[in-house]
Amino acid sequence: MNNKRQHERLELTIPVVLVHEGREIPGTTRNLSAGGMLIDASGVELPYGASVNVRATLPLNQHVLDVVSTVRWIRDGAIGLQFASLRAKDTWALNQLVKILAEAKAAEPT
């Protein structure tokens, strides 16, 4: 199987708020990468390709992420989002978090 992902996804559960057309939608991440995230948001109806703002406070560095994202898919109560544009400080904070999560995952016993 060919994995098309450019960035490794790492498990992470944090609260998020999706903002779409002025409506705030609470959710929780399932996983995260430097390129996007998977959100648990049961009952949420967003169209494919919709632009949403994602707001979350990243653990460890407490960086407040507020980033425009694109809905790539919705199924089984989950929303796949791709970050559309990241500011330099968002990129740095996400990369630091992803690095720490990847190191912790690698250190787990198999």
Secondary structure, DSSP 8 states (H G I E B T S, - for coil): -----SS--EE---EEEEEETTEEEEEEEEEE-SSEEEEE-TT----TT-EEEEEEE-TTT--EEEEEEEEEEEETTEEEEEE----HHHHHHHHHHHHHHHHHHHHS--
